[in-house]
């Protein structure tokens, strides 16, 4: 399962991670976000121990949402060494997410 991150724990879980991190910025009311959620859970299981997969609810995390300029959801940010390394906006097929992730490994 993807980890829940928010304004309080984002820095610790995402920015200080020694592994690549995928953060799915989403909201409960967002239909396309619900399509991406099971894909993120699959990636979390398949890459366990190698990658951190996290979810950040934009409604509950206004500071991080603003900090990373999230204007459309779902937006998936890929972090490596505490910095944004890639980005995917919108619901896409799993292989698109994996291509971007594998480039960081």
C-alpha positions, 0 to 999 in steps of 0.5 A: 500500500502507498504511504499517506503523506501530508504537510507534517511528514512530507519532508521526512518521508519523501525529501529525506528518503534514501530511495526514489519516491513516487508521490501521487497528489490526489483528492477523494472527489477526483475521478481520475485519481481513483483510477490511478490509486490501484496502479500506485498500490500495485507499484508499491507492492512490486517495488517494495524495498526499492521505491517508496510510493506515497499519496498526498491528499491535496485538500489536506496538504495545502503547503506541499500542494502549493510548494510543488505547484500542483494545479491539476490532479492526479499529478505524480511527482518522482523524487530522487535524492530529495529533488523532483526528477520527473512528473506525470499529470493525469491518469495514464497506463501503468507502463507510463508510470513504470517507464519514468520510475525505472529511469530513476533506478 
